[in-house]
């Protein structure tokens, strides 16, 4: 139940993020979640979009370097202790989290946590039998409707 995210490499310059947003907006693509990791000269914009193929085509036609990365999206209750409880499953399997970000869905009360692990299959297996809901790409997209 891996979800695809876009990873976009951009120069760390004024207006670059606005240009990405405009390109996707002009193509009718909704950005559902986004995070930016930056260095002095370059940044990596990671985002989840509803139509990944259309987004890639739009960005590449604009000369943007874009790749896809597998991530794990889970839904947890939006209450104290829920994150810690979810992370316990990963600790028990000695999994390393490469990065994480979160967003809140339009429906329900859950928070959506997005993870990249050094071993994605092991991370998914770690949640089997737990109370944590692992989301498919289709379920992530449906959260925004």
GUMARPA-336719 format. One record per atom (N, C-alpha, C): residue number from 0; residue in one letter; x, y, z. Coordinates in nm, 4 decimals. Example, Ala and Ser with C-alpha at 12.3 -4.5 7.8 and 13.67 -1.06 7.14 Angstrom:
# residues 2
+-----+---+----------+----------+----------+
:   k : r :        x :        y :        z :
+-----+---+----------+----------+----------+
:   0 : A :   1.3190 :  -0.5690 :   0.7800 :
:   0 : A :   1.2300 :  -0.4500 :   0.7800 :
:   0 : A :   1.3200 :  -0.3300 :   0.7800 :
:   1 : S :   1.2850 :  -0.2250 :   0.7080 :
:   1 : S :   1.3670 :  -0.1060 :   0.7140 :
:   1 : S :   1.2900 :   0.0030 :   0.7870 :
+-----+---+----------+----------+----------+
END
This chain:
# residues 145
+-----+---+----------+----------+----------+
:   k : r :        x :        y :        z :
+-----+---+----------+----------+----------+
:   0 : X :   0.0825 :  -0.1193 :   0.0000 :
:   0 : X :   0.0000 :   0.0000 :   0.0000 :
:   0 : X :   0.0866 :   0.1252 :   0.0000 :
:   1 : X :   0.1789 :   0.1262 :  -0.0925 :
:   1 : X :   0.2639 :   0.2433 :  -0.1072 :
:   1 : X :   0.1884 :   0.3495 :  -0.1867 :
:   2 : X :   0.2195 :   0.4733 :  -0.1570 :
:   2 : X :   0.1621 :   0.5882 :  -0.2257 :
:   2 : X :   0.2769 :   0.6568 :  -0.2987 :
:   3 : X :   0.2503 :   0.7068 :  -0.4179 :
:   3 : X :   0.3526 :   0.7793 :  -0.4937 :
:   3 : X :   0.3459 :   0.9276 :  -0.4596 :
:   4 : X :   0.4631 :   0.9854 :  -0.4393 :
:   4 : X :   0.4721 :   1.1296 :  -0.4216 :
:   4 : X :   0.5677 :   1.1834 :  -0.5272 :
:   5 : X :   0.5532 :   1.3098 :  -0.5588 :
:   5 : X :   0.6465 :   1.3759 :  -0.6489 :
:   5 : X :   0.7628 :   1.4303 :  -0.5678 :
:   6 : X :   0.8821 :   1.4169 :  -0.6210 :
:   6 : X :   1.0009 :   1.4810 :  -0.5646 :
:   6 : X :   1.0556 :   1.5710 :  -0.6737 :
:   7 : X :   1.0592 :   1.7004 :  -0.6448 :
:   7 : X :   1.0945 :   1.8002 :  -0.7449 :
:   7 : X :   1.2177 :   1.8755 :  -0.6965 :
:   8 : X :   1.3197 :   1.8775 :  -0.7787 :
:   8 : X :   1.4436 :   1.9457 :  -0.7438 :
:   8 : X :   1.4402 :   2.0857 :  -0.8029 :
:   9 : X :   1.4573 :   2.1864 :  -0.7170 :
:   9 : X :   1.4486 :   2.3254 :  -0.7614 :
:   9 : X :   1.5646 :   2.4062 :  -0.7053 :
:  10 : X :   1.6017 :   2.5091 :  -0.7796 :
:  10 : X :   1.7013 :   2.6027 :  -0.7291 :
:  10 : X :   1.6371 :   2.6829 :  -0.6170 :
:  11 : X :   1.7153 :   2.7133 :  -0.5163 :
:  11 : X :   1.6661 :   2.7908 :  -0.4030 :
:  11 : X :   1.6711 :   2.9391 :  -0.4406 :
:  12 : X :   1.5692 :   2.9821 :  -0.5153 :
:  12 : X :   1.5605 :   3.1189 :  -0.5642 :
:  12 : X :   1.4177 :   3.1698 :  -0.5480 :
:  13 : X :   1.4022 :   3.3012 :  -0.5301 :
:  13 : X :   1.2679 :   3.3570 :  -0.5190 :
:  13 : X :   1.1831 :   3.3235 :  -0.6419 :
:  14 : X :   1.0598 :   3.2845 :  -0.6174 :
:  14 : X :   0.9649 :   3.2604 :  -0.7252 :
:  14 : X :   0.9588 :   3.1177 :  -0.7769 :
:  15 : X :   1.0536 :   3.0323 :  -0.7398 :
:  15 : X :   1.0543 :   2.8951 :  -0.7932 :
:  15 : X :   0.9332 :   2.8153 :  -0.7456 :
:  16 : X :   0.8984 :   2.8266 :  -0.6178 :
:  16 : X :   0.7826 :   2.7538 :  -0.5664 :
:  16 : X :   0.6541 :   2.8063 :  -0.6304 :
:  17 : X :   0.6453 :   2.9375 :  -0.6460 :
:  17 : X :   0.5279 :   2.9965 :  -0.7114 :
:  17 : X :   0.5146 :   2.9454 :  -0.8547 :
:  18 : X :   0.6272 :   2.9301 :  -0.9226 :
:  18 : X :   0.6257 :   2.8789 :  -1.0600 :
:  18 : X :   0.5738 :   2.7350 :  -1.0643 :
:  19 : X :   0.6182 :   2.6523 :  -0.9693 :
:  19 : X :   0.5684 :   2.5144 :  -0.9626 :
:  19 : X :   0.4179 :   2.5126 :  -0.9385 :
:  20 : X :   0.3735 :   2.5920 :  -0.8423 :
:  20 : X :   0.2313 :   2.5965 :  -0.8079 :
:  20 : X :   0.1481 :   2.6438 :  -0.9267 :
:  21 : X :   0.1983 :   2.7439 :  -0.9979 :
:  21 : X :   0.1260 :   2.7950 :  -1.1147 :
:  21 : X :   0.1195 :   2.6896 :  -1.2249 :
:  22 : X :   0.2295 :   2.6221 :  -1.2499 :
:  22 : X :   0.2323 :   2.5173 :  -1.3528 :
:  22 : X :   0.1288 :   2.4096 :  -1.3232 :
:  23 : X :   0.1254 :   2.3647 :  -1.1987 :
:  23 : X :   0.0290 :   2.2609 :  -1.1613 :
:  23 : X :  -0.1139 :   2.3146 :  -1.1628 :
:  24 : X :  -0.1327 :   2.4360 :  -1.1140 :
:  24 : X :  -0.2656 :   2.4967 :  -1.1149 :
:  24 : X :  -0.3198 :   2.5151 :  -1.2554 :
:  25 : X :  -0.2338 :   2.5613 :  -1.3463 :
:  25 : X :  -0.2749 :   2.5793 :  -1.4858 :
:  25 : X :  -0.3136 :   2.4463 :  -1.5507 :
:  26 : X :  -0.2550 :   2.3371 :  -1.5023 :
:  26 : X :  -0.2872 :   2.2037 :  -1.5551 :
:  26 : X :  -0.4067 :   2.1414 :  -1.4830 :
:  27 : X :  -0.4663 :   2.2159 :  -1.3881 :
:  27 : X :  -0.5835 :   2.1663 :  -1.3158 :
:  27 : X :  -0.5515 :   2.0625 :  -1.2096 :
:  28 : X :  -0.4294 :   2.0672 :  -1.1564 :
:  28 : X :  -0.3859 :   1.9677 :  -1.0586 :
:  28 : X :  -0.3876 :   2.0275 :  -0.9187 :
:  29 : X :  -0.4562 :   1.9593 :  -0.8288 :
:  29 : X :  -0.4635 :   2.0030 :  -0.6896 :
:  29 : X :  -0.3473 :   1.9441 :  -0.6105 :
:  30 : X :  -0.2781 :   2.0285 :  -0.5358 :
:  30 : X :  -0.1715 :   1.9843 :  -0.4462 :
:  30 : X :  -0.2368 :   1.9512 :  -0.3130 :
:  31 : X :  -0.2302 :   1.8257 :  -0.2727 :
:  31 : X :  -0.2968 :   1.7820 :  -0.1496 :
:  31 : X :  -0.2075 :   1.7945 :  -0.0273 :
:  32 : X :  -0.0783 :   1.7740 :  -0.0444 :
:  32 : X :   0.0173 :   1.7865 :   0.0656 :
:  32 : X :   0.1522 :   1.8228 :   0.0064 :
:  33 : X :   0.2314 :   1.8977 :   0.0845 :
:  33 : X :   0.3610 :   1.9408 :   0.0338 :
:  33 : X :   0.4553 :   1.9691 :   0.1498 :
:  34 : X :   0.5820 :   1.9415 :   0.1261 :
:  34 : X :   0.6874 :   1.9770 :   0.2203 :
:  34 : X :   0.8105 :   2.0161 :   0.1396 :
:  35 : X :   0.8952 :   2.0972 :   0.1992 :
:  35 : X :   1.0168 :   2.1419 :   0.1318 :
:  35 : X :   1.1358 :   2.1162 :   0.2233 :
:  36 : X :   1.2384 :   2.0538 :   0.1692 :
:  36 : X :   1.3668 :   2.0385 :   0.2377 :
:  36 : X :   1.4666 :   2.1172 :   0.1545 :
:  37 : X :   1.5419 :   2.2034 :   0.2186 :
:  37 : X :   1.6285 :   2.2886 :   0.1390 :
:  37 : X :   1.7717 :   2.2893 :   0.1903 :
:  38 : X :   1.8585 :   2.3277 :   0.0987 :
:  38 : X :   1.9965 :   2.3591 :   0.1304 :
:  38 : X :   2.0171 :   2.5018 :   0.0820 :
:  39 : X :   2.1358 :   2.5499 :   0.0920 :
:  39 : X :   2.1613 :   2.6882 :   0.0511 :
:  39 : X :   2.1300 :   2.7110 :  -0.0973 :
:  40 : X :   2.1606 :   2.6136 :  -0.1825 :
:  40 : X :   2.1459 :   2.6336 :  -0.3265 :
:  40 : X :   2.0270 :   2.5627 :  -0.3902 :
:  41 : X :   1.9869 :   2.4484 :  -0.3339 :
:  41 : X :   1.8798 :   2.3698 :  -0.3943 :
:  41 : X :   1.7790 :   2.3265 :  -0.2892 :
:  42 : X :   1.6616 :   2.2937 :  -0.3365 :
:  42 : X :   1.5588 :   2.2407 :  -0.2487 :
:  42 : X :   1.4937 :   2.1194 :  -0.3122 :
:  43 : X :   1.4342 :   2.0378 :  -0.2275 :
:  43 : X :   1.3544 :   1.9256 :  -0.2751 :
:  43 : X :   1.2121 :   1.9508 :  -0.2281 :
:  44 : X :   1.1226 :   1.9682 :  -0.3226 :
:  44 : X :   0.9813 :   1.9861 :  -0.2927 :
:  44 : X :   0.9164 :   1.8493 :  -0.3085 :
:  45 : X :   0.8547 :   1.8032 :  -0.2016 :
:  45 : X :   0.7846 :   1.6745 :  -0.2067 :
:  45 : X :   0.6359 :   1.7038 :  -0.1962 :
:  46 : X :   0.5584 :   1.6422 :  -0.2850 :
:  46 : X :   0.4148 :   1.6680 :  -0.2804 :
:  46 : X :   0.3343 :   1.5471 :  -0.3244 :
:  47 : X :   0.2135 :   1.5444 :  -0.2728 :
:  47 : X :   0.1150 :   1.4453 :  -0.3139 :
:  47 : X :   0.0098 :   1.5205 :  -0.3941 :
:  48 : X :  -0.0177 :   1.4704 :  -0.5131 :
:  48 : X :  -0.1171 :   1.5314 :  -0.6015 :
:  48 : X :  -0.2171 :   1.4249 :  -0.6442 :
:  49 : X :  -0.3341 :   1.4700 :  -0.6859 :
:  49 : X :  -0.4407 :   1.3762 :  -0.7224 :
:  49 : X :  -0.4138 :   1.3035 :  -0.8543 :
:  50 : X :  -0.3461 :   1.3679 :  -0.9476 :
:  50 : X :  -0.3183 :   1.3067 :  -1.0780 :
:  50 : X :  -0.1682 :   1.3137 :  -1.1036 :
:  51 : X :  -0.0988 :   1.2122 :  -1.0599 :
:  51 : X :   0.0478 :   1.2143 :  -1.0640 :
:  51 : X :   0.1027 :   1.2157 :  -1.2068 :
:  52 : X :   0.0421 :   1.1396 :  -1.2967 :
:  52 : X :   0.0909 :   1.1354 :  -1.4352 :
:  52 : X :   0.0743 :   1.2702 :  -1.5047 :
:  53 : X :  -0.0390 :   1.3322 :  -1.4850 :
:  53 : X :  -0.0651 :   1.4639 :  -1.5441 :
:  53 : X :   0.0298 :   1.5683 :  -1.4848 :
:  54 : X :   0.0566 :   1.5580 :  -1.3554 :
:  54 : X :   0.1485 :   1.6516 :  -1.2897 :
:  54 : X :   0.2898 :   1.6367 :  -1.3451 :
:  55 : X :   0.3349 :   1.5134 :  -1.3604 :
:  55 : X :   0.4692 :   1.4894 :  -1.4153 :
:  55 : X :   0.4801 :   1.5480 :  -1.5557 :
:  56 : X :   0.3795 :   1.5242 :  -1.6383 :
:  56 : X :   0.3812 :   1.5762 :  -1.7758 :
:  56 : X :   0.3869 :   1.7288 :  -1.7763 :
:  57 : X :   0.3063 :   1.7927 :  -1.6921 :
:  57 : X :   0.3033 :   1.9392 :  -1.6866 :
:  57 : X :   0.4375 :   1.9949 :  -1.6405 :
:  58 : X :   0.4936 :   1.9347 :  -1.5368 :
:  58 : X :   0.6206 :   1.9836 :  -1.4835 :
:  58 : X :   0.7353 :   1.9612 :  -1.5824 :
:  59 : X :   0.7402 :   1.8435 :  -1.6421 :
:  59 : X :   0.8478 :   1.8150 :  -1.7378 :
:  59 : X :   0.8389 :   1.9047 :  -1.8605 :
:  60 : X :   0.7164 :   1.9365 :  -1.9029 :
:  60 : X :   0.7019 :   2.0257 :  -2.0182 :
:  60 : X :   0.7514 :   2.1661 :  -1.9850 :
:  61 : X :   0.7544 :   2.1979 :  -1.8566 :
:  61 : X :   0.8077 :   2.3262 :  -1.8117 :
:  61 : X :   0.9557 :   2.3203 :  -1.7771 :
:  62 : X :   1.0202 :   2.2079 :  -1.8076 :
:  62 : X :   1.1636 :   2.1962 :  -1.7836 :
:  62 : X :   1.2020 :   2.1644 :  -1.6400 :
:  63 : X :   1.1072 :   2.1145 :  -1.5626 :
:  63 : X :   1.1314 :   2.0850 :  -1.4212 :
:  63 : X :   1.1780 :   1.9401 :  -1.4059 :
:  64 : X :   1.2784 :   1.9188 :  -1.3207 :
:  64 : X :   1.3256 :   1.7842 :  -1.2895 :
:  64 : X :   1.2358 :   1.7257 :  -1.1821 :
:  65 : X :   1.1696 :   1.6149 :  -1.2141 :
:  65 : X :   1.0739 :   1.5546 :  -1.1210 :
:  65 : X :   1.0890 :   1.4032 :  -1.1236 :
:  66 : X :   1.0811 :   1.3423 :  -1.0069 :
:  66 : X :   1.0817 :   1.1969 :  -0.9947 :
:  66 : X :   0.9675 :   1.1573 :  -0.9020 :
:  67 : X :   0.9409 :   1.0279 :  -0.8956 :
:  67 : X :   0.8426 :   0.9793 :  -0.7992 :
:  67 : X :   0.9141 :   0.8971 :  -0.6930 :
:  68 : X :   0.8559 :   0.8985 :  -0.5747 :
:  68 : X :   0.9096 :   0.8256 :  -0.4608 :
:  68 : X :   0.7945 :   0.7535 :  -0.3934 :
:  69 : X :   0.8188 :   0.6315 :  -0.3490 :
:  69 : X :   0.7184 :   0.5592 :  -0.2715 :
:  69 : X :   0.7201 :   0.6080 :  -0.1274 :
:  70 : X :   0.6005 :   0.6308 :  -0.0747 :
:  70 : X :   0.5846 :   0.6706 :   0.0649 :
:  70 : X :   0.4757 :   0.5846 :   0.1280 :
:  71 : X :   0.4648 :   0.5945 :   0.2566 :
:  71 : X :   0.3603 :   0.5271 :   0.3329 :
:  71 : X :   0.2732 :   0.6349 :   0.3950 :
:  72 : X :   0.1432 :   0.6286 :   0.3720 :
:  72 : X :   0.0492 :   0.7240 :   0.4311 :
:  72 : X :  -0.0398 :   0.6488 :   0.5287 :
:  73 : X :  -0.0489 :   0.7012 :   0.6502 :
:  73 : X :  -0.1347 :   0.6394 :   0.7506 :
:  73 : X :  -0.2279 :   0.7448 :   0.8084 :
:  74 : X :  -0.3398 :   0.6986 :   0.8595 :
:  74 : X :  -0.4350 :   0.7884 :   0.9247 :
:  74 : X :  -0.4382 :   0.7540 :   1.0726 :
:  75 : X :  -0.4208 :   0.8562 :   1.1554 :
:  75 : X :  -0.4272 :   0.8371 :   1.3003 :
:  75 : X :  -0.5272 :   0.9360 :   1.3584 :
:  76 : X :  -0.5779 :   0.9040 :   1.4754 :
:  76 : X :  -0.6676 :   0.9964 :   1.5436 :
:  76 : X :  -0.5940 :   1.1264 :   1.5721 :
:  77 : X :  -0.6642 :   1.2372 :   1.5590 :
:  77 : X :  -0.6071 :   1.3684 :   1.5870 :
:  77 : X :  -0.6240 :   1.3969 :   1.7360 :
:  78 : X :  -0.5409 :   1.3302 :   1.8179 :
:  78 : X :  -0.5480 :   1.3466 :   1.9630 :
:  78 : X :  -0.4117 :   1.3162 :   2.0236 :
:  79 : X :  -0.3872 :   1.3643 :   2.1441 :
:  79 : X :  -0.2583 :   1.3408 :   2.2085 :
:  79 : X :  -0.2265 :   1.1914 :   2.2200 :
:  80 : X :  -0.1042 :   1.1564 :   2.1895 :
:  80 : X :  -0.0578 :   1.0185 :   2.2022 :
:  80 : X :  -0.0719 :   0.9339 :   2.0779 :
:  81 : X :  -0.1507 :   0.9781 :   1.9809 :
:  81 : X :  -0.1748 :   0.8965 :   1.8610 :
:  81 : X :  -0.0477 :   0.8789 :   1.7781 :
:  82 : X :   0.0308 :   0.9838 :   1.7642 :
:  82 : X :   0.1546 :   0.9735 :   1.6873 :
:  82 : X :   0.2507 :   0.8763 :   1.7550 :
:  83 : X :   0.2683 :   0.8898 :   1.8849 :
:  83 : X :   0.3581 :   0.8004 :   1.9577 :
:  83 : X :   0.3184 :   0.6552 :   1.9454 :
:  84 : X :   0.1892 :   0.6304 :   1.9514 :
:  84 : X :   0.1382 :   0.4935 :   1.9388 :
:  84 : X :   0.1693 :   0.4371 :   1.7998 :
:  85 : X :   0.1505 :   0.5185 :   1.6981 :
:  85 : X :   0.1796 :   0.4739 :   1.5617 :
:  85 : X :   0.3292 :   0.4483 :   1.5438 :
:  86 : X :   0.4118 :   0.5336 :   1.5998 :
:  86 : X :   0.5564 :   0.5191 :   1.5848 :
:  86 : X :   0.6105 :   0.3967 :   1.6574 :
:  87 : X :   0.5422 :   0.3537 :   1.7631 :
:  87 : X :   0.5858 :   0.2345 :   1.8376 :
:  87 : X :   0.5984 :   0.1122 :   1.7477 :
:  88 : X :   0.5084 :   0.0973 :   1.6532 :
:  88 : X :   0.5134 :  -0.0180 :   1.5621 :
:  88 : X :   0.6429 :  -0.0181 :   1.4818 :
:  89 : X :   0.6917 :   0.0997 :   1.4465 :
:  89 : X :   0.8150 :   0.1098 :   1.3693 :
:  89 : X :   0.9380 :   0.0868 :   1.4572 :
:  90 : X :   0.9315 :   0.1354 :   1.5800 :
:  90 : X :   1.0423 :   0.1155 :   1.6744 :
:  90 : X :   1.0623 :  -0.0332 :   1.7013 :
:  91 : X :   0.9531 :  -0.1039 :   1.7200 :
:  91 : X :   0.9610 :  -0.2479 :   1.7492 :
:  91 : X :   1.0287 :  -0.3265 :   1.6374 :
:  92 : X :   1.0218 :  -0.2763 :   1.5152 :
:  92 : X :   1.0835 :  -0.3443 :   1.4002 :
:  92 : X :   1.2162 :  -0.2791 :   1.3599 :
:  93 : X :   1.2655 :  -0.1871 :   1.4444 :
:  93 : X :   1.3949 :  -0.1223 :   1.4228 :
:  93 : X :   1.4027 :  -0.0531 :   1.2867 :
:  94 : X :   1.2965 :   0.0196 :   1.2532 :
:  94 : X :   1.2895 :   0.0894 :   1.1249 :
:  94 : X :   1.3399 :   0.2324 :   1.1378 :
:  95 : X :   1.4110 :   0.2776 :   1.0369 :
:  95 : X :   1.4600 :   0.4138 :   1.0331 :
:  95 : X :   1.3678 :   0.4985 :   0.9459 :
:  96 : X :   1.3213 :   0.6095 :   0.9998 :
:  96 : X :   1.2379 :   0.7033 :   0.9243 :
:  96 : X :   1.3308 :   0.8030 :   0.8561 :
:  97 : X :   1.3255 :   0.8083 :   0.7238 :
:  97 : X :   1.4081 :   0.9029 :   0.6494 :
:  97 : X :   1.3503 :   1.0439 :   0.6581 :
:  98 : X :   1.2185 :   1.0544 :   0.6448 :
:  98 : X :   1.1500 :   1.1817 :   0.6662 :
:  98 : X :   1.0024 :   1.1553 :   0.6863 :
:  99 : X :   0.9346 :   1.2591 :   0.7349 :
:  99 : X :   0.7919 :   1.2494 :   0.7638 :
:  99 : X :   0.7303 :   1.3876 :   0.7500 :
: 100 : X :   0.6070 :   1.3932 :   0.7058 :
: 100 : X :   0.5287 :   1.5158 :   0.7116 :
: 100 : X :   0.3840 :   1.4773 :   0.7330 :
: 101 : X :   0.3005 :   1.5734 :   0.7609 :
: 101 : X :   0.1614 :   1.5437 :   0.7953 :
: 101 : X :   0.0686 :   1.6470 :   0.7328 :
: 102 : X :  -0.0577 :   1.6067 :   0.7188 :
: 102 : X :  -0.1619 :   1.7005 :   0.6785 :
: 102 : X :  -0.2942 :   1.6531 :   0.7355 :
: 103 : X :  -0.3904 :   1.7421 :   0.7395 :
: 103 : X :  -0.5226 :   1.7093 :   0.7925 :
: 103 : X :  -0.6186 :   1.6982 :   0.6750 :
: 104 : X :  -0.6992 :   1.5949 :   0.6765 :
: 104 : X :  -0.7956 :   1.5713 :   0.5694 :
: 104 : X :  -0.9166 :   1.6617 :   0.5857 :
: 105 : X :  -0.9900 :   1.6801 :   0.4776 :
: 105 : X :  -1.1124 :   1.7598 :   0.4836 :
: 105 : X :  -1.2221 :   1.6893 :   0.5615 :
: 106 : X :  -1.2239 :   1.5560 :   0.5534 :
: 106 : X :  -1.3296 :   1.4827 :   0.6217 :
: 106 : X :  -1.2733 :   1.4169 :   0.7470 :
: 107 : X :  -1.3598 :   1.3889 :   0.8398 :
: 107 : X :  -1.3169 :   1.3144 :   0.9580 :
: 107 : X :  -1.2311 :   1.3953 :   1.0526 :
: 108 : X :  -1.1783 :   1.3287 :   1.1506 :
: 108 : X :  -1.0975 :   1.3955 :   1.2518 :
: 108 : X :  -0.9538 :   1.3460 :   1.2524 :
: 109 : X :  -0.9196 :   1.2592 :   1.1586 :
: 109 : X :  -0.7859 :   1.2012 :   1.1575 :
: 109 : X :  -0.6816 :   1.2926 :   1.0966 :
: 110 : X :  -0.5585 :   1.2686 :   1.1373 :
: 110 : X :  -0.4432 :   1.3342 :   1.0761 :
: 110 : X :  -0.3771 :   1.2323 :   0.9842 :
: 111 : X :  -0.3264 :   1.2786 :   0.8723 :
: 111 : X :  -0.2595 :   1.1909 :   0.7774 :
: 111 : X :  -0.1095 :   1.2118 :   0.7928 :
: 112 : X :  -0.0387 :   1.1038 :   0.8205 :
: 112 : X :   0.1059 :   1.1082 :   0.8371 :
: 112 : X :   0.1696 :   1.0392 :   0.7175 :
: 113 : X :   0.2689 :   1.1038 :   0.6602 :
: 113 : X :   0.3376 :   1.0542 :   0.5419 :
: 113 : X :   0.4815 :   1.0223 :   0.5811 :
: 114 : X :   0.5261 :   0.9009 :   0.5509 :
: 114 : X :   0.6593 :   0.8559 :   0.5898 :
: 114 : X :   0.7375 :   0.8027 :   0.4705 :
: 115 : X :   0.8673 :   0.8209 :   0.4772 :
: 115 : X :   0.9611 :   0.7518 :   0.3887 :
: 115 : X :   1.0568 :   0.6755 :   0.4804 :
: 116 : X :   1.0680 :   0.5448 :   0.4566 :
: 116 : X :   1.1524 :   0.4575 :   0.5383 :
: 116 : X :   1.2676 :   0.4027 :   0.4563 :
: 117 : X :   1.3694 :   0.3559 :   0.5265 :
: 117 : X :   1.4795 :   0.2896 :   0.4573 :
: 117 : X :   1.4357 :   0.1540 :   0.4025 :
: 118 : X :   1.3305 :   0.0957 :   0.4588 :
: 118 : X :   1.2751 :  -0.0311 :   0.4101 :
: 118 : X :   1.1225 :  -0.0193 :   0.4112 :
: 119 : X :   1.0675 :   0.0213 :   0.2981 :
: 119 : X :   0.9238 :   0.0483 :   0.2908 :
: 119 : X :   0.8394 :  -0.0768 :   0.3147 :
: 120 : X :   0.8798 :  -0.1898 :   0.2592 :
: 120 : X :   0.8017 :  -0.3126 :   0.2769 :
: 120 : X :   0.7987 :  -0.3561 :   0.4231 :
: 121 : X :   0.9100 :  -0.3418 :   0.4915 :
: 121 : X :   0.9172 :  -0.3763 :   0.6334 :
: 121 : X :   0.8277 :  -0.2824 :   0.7157 :
: 122 : X :   0.8214 :  -0.1560 :   0.6758 :
: 122 : X :   0.7367 :  -0.0590 :   0.7460 :
: 122 : X :   0.5892 :  -0.0949 :   0.7313 :
: 123 : X :   0.5495 :  -0.1324 :   0.6112 :
: 123 : X :   0.4100 :  -0.1721 :   0.5882 :
: 123 : X :   0.3778 :  -0.2970 :   0.6688 :
: 124 : X :   0.4686 :  -0.3929 :   0.6674 :
: 124 : X :   0.4480 :  -0.5169 :   0.7436 :
: 124 : X :   0.4397 :  -0.4896 :   0.8933 :
: 125 : X :   0.5126 :  -0.3900 :   0.9413 :
: 125 : X :   0.5125 :  -0.3573 :   1.0841 :
: 125 : X :   0.3749 :  -0.3134 :   1.1327 :
: 126 : X :   0.2937 :  -0.2617 :   1.0427 :
: 126 : X :   0.1614 :  -0.2119 :   1.0810 :
: 126 : X :   0.0518 :  -0.3171 :   1.0699 :
: 127 : X :   0.0828 :  -0.4307 :   1.0116 :
: 127 : X :  -0.0186 :  -0.5369 :   1.0020 :
: 127 : X :  -0.0573 :  -0.5812 :   1.1428 :
: 128 : X :  -0.1866 :  -0.5888 :   1.1660 :
: 128 : X :  -0.2367 :  -0.6286 :   1.2969 :
: 128 : X :  -0.2422 :  -0.5155 :   1.3980 :
: 129 : X :  -0.1988 :  -0.3956 :   1.3583 :
: 129 : X :  -0.2068 :  -0.2811 :   1.4497 :
: 129 : X :  -0.3375 :  -0.2061 :   1.4247 :
: 130 : X :  -0.3632 :  -0.1078 :   1.5069 :
: 130 : X :  -0.4837 :  -0.0257 :   1.4916 :
: 130 : X :  -0.4630 :   0.0878 :   1.3916 :
: 131 : X :  -0.3430 :   0.0998 :   1.3377 :
: 131 : X :  -0.3106 :   0.2089 :   1.2464 :
: 131 : X :  -0.3641 :   0.1767 :   1.1074 :
: 132 : X :  -0.4352 :   0.2731 :   1.0484 :
: 132 : X :  -0.4915 :   0.2543 :   0.9143 :
: 132 : X :  -0.3896 :   0.2987 :   0.8101 :
: 133 : X :  -0.3481 :   0.2046 :   0.7261 :
: 133 : X :  -0.2595 :   0.2343 :   0.6138 :
: 133 : X :  -0.3475 :   0.2698 :   0.4945 :
: 134 : X :  -0.3163 :   0.3821 :   0.4297 :
: 134 : X :  -0.3992 :   0.4314 :   0.3200 :
: 134 : X :  -0.3411 :   0.3964 :   0.1835 :
: 135 : X :  -0.4288 :   0.3691 :   0.0899 :
: 135 : X :  -0.3896 :   0.3540 :  -0.0498 :
: 135 : X :  -0.3875 :   0.4931 :  -0.1131 :
: 136 : X :  -0.3315 :   0.5028 :  -0.2340 :
: 136 : X :  -0.3314 :   0.6301 :  -0.3045 :
: 136 : X :  -0.4738 :   0.6796 :  -0.3258 :
: 137 : X :  -0.5623 :   0.5902 :  -0.3640 :
: 137 : X :  -0.7024 :   0.6273 :  -0.3892 :
: 137 : X :  -0.7685 :   0.6813 :  -0.2624 :
: 138 : X :  -0.7367 :   0.6236 :  -0.1491 :
: 138 : X :  -0.7932 :   0.6720 :  -0.0224 :
: 138 : X :  -0.7382 :   0.8094 :   0.0135 :
: 139 : X :  -0.6115 :   0.8333 :  -0.0142 :
: 139 : X :  -0.5529 :   0.9649 :   0.0122 :
: 139 : X :  -0.6214 :   1.0702 :  -0.0737 :
: 140 : X :  -0.6407 :   1.0411 :  -0.2015 :
: 140 : X :  -0.7072 :   1.1352 :  -0.2920 :
: 140 : X :  -0.8503 :   1.1609 :  -0.2455 :
: 141 : X :  -0.9206 :   1.0562 :  -0.2043 :
: 141 : X :  -1.0602 :   1.0700 :  -0.1604 :
: 141 : X :  -1.0734 :   1.1557 :  -0.0352 :
: 142 : X :  -0.9690 :   1.1659 :   0.0444 :
: 142 : X :  -0.9737 :   1.2473 :   0.1659 :
: 142 : X :  -0.9956 :   1.3949 :   0.1361 :
: 143 : X :  -0.9580 :   1.4378 :   0.0186 :
: 143 : X :  -0.9671 :   1.5791 :  -0.0171 :
: 143 : X :  -1.0976 :   1.6155 :  -0.0861 :
: 144 : X :  -1.1870 :   1.5187 :  -0.0998 :
: 144 : X :  -1.3136 :   1.5456 :  -0.1697 :
: 144 : X :  -1.4246 :   1.5738 :  -0.0733 :
+-----+---+----------+----------+----------+
END
